[in-house]
């Protein structure tokens, strides 16, 4: 219960940070963020539609796709993040904090990267391209920040073309790049870890672990002092998926002994085929 409350608190803190990045740094200079938020900002700059409403409605179909592909816990936290970010964007007033566009792009990018990273660290996301990026990293094992930067290039090109102001487009690109790098520093999704689980509830754990796209090895062990035979499950996963894995283990066997070791490298197939 305490863990769930902490996750919700972190998600809300991330949403506040993202909303401040938008309303205090990017929007006053008509700069763009990445992904769905960037599309929402772009549309709002050329229309009278409210950016918070656009952000919410553009995210809905992506969240629905993620519900079936990435799991209910991940998308549940992502829905909370999107809803909280939408509300904070609506209530935090748009205010020109710095007059220099480059400084605004840098600090706006840092704040949005921190907010997104916080959401990822507790097993959620900020919706939009974050969900698409998560799908890509699960399939191809790329750093999620780099994936987002690549997809956001399309938003930059659209901004430069429709706005006919490449200064704004390039400053937005700098902001997105910084967001991606800060996100990777906090989230570290592409770092591998090896998890060793010694349990008395092997079948129950396996039934849940085999759902995730990582292989699991079953090893027979014996206690050196007790000489009691127990099963050890070994799996290699990413830091991104570690929060979900911990949750699965705690529910299936709260008394399991778990050893998590950072992995230097992986040879062979990382994904379960």
C-alpha positions as CSV (number, residue, x, y, z in Angstrom):
1,X,0.0,0.0,0.0
2,X,2.8,2.4,0.9
3,X,4.6,1.5,-2.3
4,X,1.5,2.2,-4.4
5,X,1.1,5.6,-2.6
6,X,4.7,6.4,-3.3
7,X,4.3,5.6,-7.0
8,X,1.3,7.8,-7.3
9,X,3.1,10.6,-5.5
10,X,6.1,10.3,-7.9
11,X,3.8,10.3,-10.9
12,X,2.1,13.5,-9.7
13,X,5.5,15.1,-9.0
14,X,6.6,14.2,-12.5
15,X,3.4,15.7,-14.0
16,X,3.9,19.0,-12.1
17,X,7.5,19.1,-13.4
18,X,6.4,18.5,-17.0
19,X,3.6,21.1,-16.8
20,X,6.1,23.7,-15.5
21,X,8.4,22.9,-18.4
22,X,5.5,23.6,-20.8
23,X,3.9,26.7,-19.3
24,X,7.0,28.5,-17.9
25,X,9.5,27.8,-20.6
26,X,8.2,26.3,-23.9
27,X,4.8,27.8,-24.5
28,X,5.8,31.4,-23.9
29,X,8.3,31.1,-26.8
30,X,6.0,28.8,-28.9
31,X,8.6,26.1,-28.6
32,X,7.7,22.4,-29.0
33,X,8.2,19.4,-26.8
34,X,8.5,15.9,-28.2
35,X,5.8,13.4,-29.2
36,X,2.1,13.9,-28.4
37,X,2.8,17.0,-26.3
38,X,4.7,18.5,-29.3
39,X,1.8,17.7,-31.6
40,X,-0.6,19.2,-29.1
41,X,1.5,22.3,-28.8
42,X,1.8,22.6,-32.6
43,X,-1.9,22.4,-33.1
44,X,-2.7,24.8,-30.3
45,X,-0.3,27.4,-31.8
46,X,-2.2,27.4,-35.0
47,X,-5.7,27.1,-33.5
48,X,-7.7,28.3,-30.6
49,X,-7.8,24.9,-29.0
50,X,-6.6,24.4,-25.4
51,X,-3.3,22.5,-25.3
52,X,-4.3,20.6,-22.2
53,X,-7.4,19.2,-23.9
54,X,-5.5,18.3,-27.0
55,X,-2.8,16.6,-24.9
56,X,-5.5,14.4,-23.3
57,X,-7.5,13.5,-26.4
58,X,-4.5,12.7,-28.6
59,X,-3.2,10.4,-25.8
60,X,-6.4,8.3,-25.5
61,X,-5.9,6.0,-28.6
62,X,-2.2,5.4,-27.8
63,X,-3.1,4.5,-24.2
64,X,-5.7,2.1,-25.5
65,X,-3.1,0.3,-27.7
66,X,-0.6,0.2,-24.8
67,X,-3.3,-1.3,-22.5
68,X,-3.1,-4.5,-24.6
69,X,0.6,-4.5,-25.4
70,X,2.4,-3.2,-22.3
71,X,0.3,-4.4,-19.4
72,X,-2.4,-2.9,-17.1
73,X,0.0,-1.7,-14.4
74,X,2.2,0.3,-16.8
75,X,-0.7,1.8,-18.6
76,X,-2.6,2.5,-15.4
77,X,0.3,4.6,-14.1
78,X,0.5,6.2,-17.6
79,X,-3.1,7.2,-17.5
80,X,-2.6,8.8,-14.1
81,X,0.4,10.7,-15.5
82,X,-1.5,11.9,-18.5
83,X,-4.5,13.0,-16.5
84,X,-2.4,14.8,-13.9
85,X,-0.3,16.5,-16.5
86,X,-3.4,17.6,-18.3
87,X,-4.8,19.1,-15.1
88,X,-1.6,20.9,-14.1
89,X,-1.1,22.3,-17.6
90,X,-4.6,23.8,-17.3
91,X,-4.1,25.3,-13.8
92,X,-0.5,26.5,-13.9
93,X,-0.5,29.9,-15.6
94,X,1.6,30.4,-18.7
95,X,4.3,32.8,-17.6
96,X,7.5,34.1,-19.4
97,X,10.2,33.2,-17.0
98,X,13.2,33.8,-19.3
99,X,13.4,36.0,-22.4
100,X,16.1,34.1,-24.1
101,X,14.7,31.4,-26.3
102,X,17.8,29.1,-26.0
103,X,17.7,29.2,-22.2
104,X,14.0,28.5,-22.3
105,X,14.6,25.4,-24.6
106,X,17.3,24.1,-22.3
107,X,15.5,24.4,-19.0
108,X,12.2,23.4,-20.5
109,X,13.9,20.3,-21.9
110,X,15.5,19.5,-18.5
111,X,12.2,19.8,-16.6
112,X,10.3,17.6,-19.1
113,X,13.1,15.0,-19.1
114,X,13.0,14.9,-15.3
115,X,9.2,14.6,-15.2
116,X,9.2,11.8,-17.8
117,X,12.1,10.0,-16.1
118,X,10.3,10.0,-12.7
119,X,7.3,8.4,-14.4
120,X,9.4,5.7,-16.0
121,X,11.3,5.0,-12.8
122,X,8.1,3.9,-11.0
123,X,7.0,1.8,-14.0
124,X,4.8,4.2,-15.9
125,X,5.2,6.8,-18.6
126,X,3.9,10.2,-19.7
127,X,1.9,8.6,-22.5
128,X,2.1,9.4,-26.2
129,X,5.5,8.7,-27.9
130,X,6.8,7.4,-24.5
131,X,4.4,4.4,-25.0
132,X,5.5,3.9,-28.6
133,X,9.1,4.2,-27.5
134,X,8.6,1.6,-24.8
135,X,7.1,-0.8,-27.4
136,X,10.2,-0.2,-29.7
137,X,12.7,-0.7,-26.9
138,X,11.0,-4.0,-25.8
139,X,11.3,-5.2,-29.4
140,X,14.7,-3.8,-30.5
141,X,16.5,-3.0,-27.2
142,X,17.3,0.7,-27.9
143,X,17.6,3.4,-25.2
144,X,14.2,4.9,-24.9
145,X,15.5,8.4,-25.0
146,X,17.2,7.9,-28.3
147,X,14.0,6.4,-29.8
148,X,12.0,9.4,-28.7
149,X,14.5,11.8,-30.2
150,X,14.3,10.0,-33.5
151,X,10.5,10.1,-33.6
152,X,10.4,13.7,-32.6
153,X,12.4,14.7,-35.6
154,X,9.1,14.5,-37.6
155,X,7.5,17.0,-35.2
156,X,10.4,19.3,-35.7
157,X,10.2,19.2,-39.5
158,X,6.4,19.9,-39.3
159,X,7.1,22.9,-37.0
160,X,9.7,24.4,-39.3
161,X,7.5,23.9,-42.3
162,X,4.2,25.2,-41.0
163,X,5.7,28.0,-38.8
164,X,8.3,29.0,-41.4
165,X,10.6,29.8,-38.5
166,X,13.6,27.5,-38.3
167,X,14.9,29.3,-35.2
168,X,12.0,28.0,-33.2
169,X,12.2,24.6,-34.8
170,X,16.0,24.2,-34.0
171,X,15.5,25.5,-30.5
172,X,12.7,23.0,-30.1
173,X,15.1,20.3,-31.4
174,X,17.7,21.2,-28.7
175,X,15.0,21.0,-26.1
176,X,13.9,17.6,-27.2
177,X,17.5,16.3,-27.3
178,X,18.1,17.5,-23.8
179,X,14.8,15.9,-22.7
180,X,15.9,12.6,-24.2
181,X,19.3,12.7,-22.5
182,X,17.9,13.6,-19.1
183,X,15.3,10.9,-19.4
184,X,18.0,8.3,-20.1
185,X,20.1,9.5,-17.1
186,X,17.1,9.0,-14.8
187,X,15.4,6.0,-16.4
188,X,18.4,4.0,-17.7
189,X,16.0,1.7,-19.6
190,X,18.7,0.0,-21.7
191,X,20.9,-1.1,-18.7
192,X,20.5,-4.8,-18.2
193,X,20.2,-6.6,-14.8
194,X,20.3,-10.2,-13.9
195,X,17.7,-11.3,-11.3
196,X,18.2,-14.5,-9.3
197,X,15.0,-15.6,-7.4
198,X,15.1,-18.4,-4.8
199,X,11.5,-19.4,-4.1
200,X,9.2,-22.1,-2.8
201,X,6.4,-21.0,-5.2
202,X,8.1,-21.9,-8.5
203,X,5.0,-22.7,-10.6
204,X,3.1,-19.6,-9.5
205,X,6.0,-17.4,-10.2
206,X,6.7,-19.0,-13.6
207,X,3.1,-18.6,-14.7
208,X,3.5,-14.9,-14.2
209,X,7.1,-14.4,-15.3
210,X,6.7,-16.3,-18.6
211,X,4.2,-13.6,-19.7
212,X,6.9,-11.0,-19.9
213,X,9.1,-11.1,-23.1
214,X,12.3,-12.4,-21.3
215,X,13.5,-15.9,-20.9
216,X,13.6,-17.6,-17.5
217,X,16.0,-20.4,-16.4
218,X,15.1,-22.8,-13.7
219,X,18.1,-24.0,-11.6
220,X,17.9,-26.6,-8.8
221,X,19.7,-25.5,-5.7
222,X,20.4,-26.8,-2.2
223,X,21.0,-24.8,1.0
224,X,24.6,-25.2,2.3
225,X,23.5,-25.3,5.9
226,X,20.0,-26.7,5.8
227,X,20.5,-29.1,2.8
228,X,17.0,-28.2,1.7
229,X,16.4,-28.3,-2.0
230,X,14.9,-25.2,-3.5
231,X,14.4,-23.7,-7.0
232,X,16.2,-20.7,-8.3
233,X,14.8,-18.7,-11.3
234,X,17.3,-16.6,-13.3
235,X,16.2,-14.0,-15.8
236,X,17.9,-11.0,-17.5
237,X,15.8,-7.9,-17.9
238,X,16.1,-4.1,-18.2
239,X,15.9,-1.5,-15.5
240,X,12.7,-0.3,-17.2
241,X,11.0,-3.7,-16.6
242,X,12.5,-4.2,-13.1
243,X,9.7,-2.4,-11.3
244,X,7.1,-4.7,-12.9
245,X,9.2,-7.7,-12.1
246,X,9.6,-6.8,-8.5
247,X,5.8,-6.3,-8.2
248,X,5.2,-9.8,-9.7
249,X,7.7,-11.4,-7.3
250,X,6.2,-9.7,-4.2
251,X,2.7,-10.8,-5.1
252,X,3.6,-14.4,-6.0
253,X,6.1,-15.0,-3.2
254,X,6.7,-12.2,-0.6
255,X,9.3,-14.4,1.1
256,X,11.4,-15.1,-2.0
257,X,15.1,-14.3,-1.8
258,X,16.0,-12.0,-4.7
259,X,19.5,-11.0,-5.8
260,X,19.7,-8.2,-8.5
261,X,23.0,-7.8,-10.3
262,X,23.9,-5.2,-12.9
263,X,24.9,-7.0,-16.2
264,X,27.9,-5.8,-18.1
265,X,26.8,-7.4,-21.4
266,X,24.6,-10.0,-23.0
267,X,25.5,-12.3,-25.9
268,X,22.9,-14.3,-27.8
269,X,19.1,-13.6,-27.9
270,X,18.1,-11.2,-25.2
271,X,14.3,-11.5,-26.0
272,X,12.4,-14.7,-25.5
273,X,11.4,-16.1,-28.9
